[in-house]
């Protein structure tokens, strides 16, 4: 497992960059806690109706640079899919 480090060594929380919603909301940074699974982190919410948010790899990153790299890969994959869909509709005819 990658060593997860907090700015405060006594804290269980640390910062990560989230790319799960990069194509709709952008990349953002949050405080999370490590989960039992090494590929998952959890953003703990407080309050009466609060639900925790869980993020799995590859949608969380320890560095902004890694998050940008993942978001760029997601963008390129989406562009490829959209181009294929466009080609499909261009070939479509109704008779």
N, C-alpha and C positions, 0 to 999 in steps of 0.2 A: 504494500500500500504506500502511496505517496505520503510523505510526512506532512501533515497539515499543521500549520503554525499560526497562532494567533499573535496579535501585537502585544497582548497581555499573556504571559506564560501560564498564569493561574486560571485563565478563562478557558471554557470549553468551546467558545464561539470563535469564528474566524470569518474573514471576508472572502467571498467568491464572486466571480462574474458569471451571470446567467445568460445563456444564449437560446434557451428553449423557445422564446417568443421573439427572436431577433428580427425576423422578417415582418413582424407586425408591430412590435413595441420597442424594438431596438435592444441593445445590450445594456444590462444594468447590474449594479453591484449591490449585494445584500450581505447581512450577517447570518451565518448558519451554524449548525452544530453537526458534527460527524454522526453518521448513523451506524447501526450494527453492520450493515453491508458497506464494504469499503468503497463501492462505486456510487453511493448515494449520500446526499446531505439533506438536512431538514431545516426549514426556516420556521422557528417556533413563533406562533402567534399567541397573543394574550387577549383576554376579554371573554365575555360570556358565550358568544357565538363564533369565536375564532377557530379556524381550521388551520392546521399546520400544512406547509407546502413542502413537498418532497421533490428533489431534483436528482435525476440519474445521469451518469456519464453517458454521452458526451456533452450534456447541456449545462454543465457547470465547470468553471476553470479557476485556477489559482492566480492566473495572471491575465491582464487585459489583452496582452498580445495573443495569447492562446485563444481567448474568446473571439477576438477579431478574426483569427485564422478560421475558426469553426464557422462563424457567421458568414464569412466569404464563401466557404465551401457550400453552405446551405443556400446562399444566393445563387451560385452557379448551378447547383442542382435544380433549383426552382426554375431558372431561366431555360435550362435544357428541357424540362417538362413542359413549360409553356410553349416553347418552339415546336415541340412534337404535337401538342394539342392544336396549335395554329395550323400546322401542315395538314393535320387530319381534317380540320374544318375547311381549309382551302380546297382539298380534293373532293369534298362532299358535294354531291349534286342531288337535286330533287327532280324527278321526272314522273 
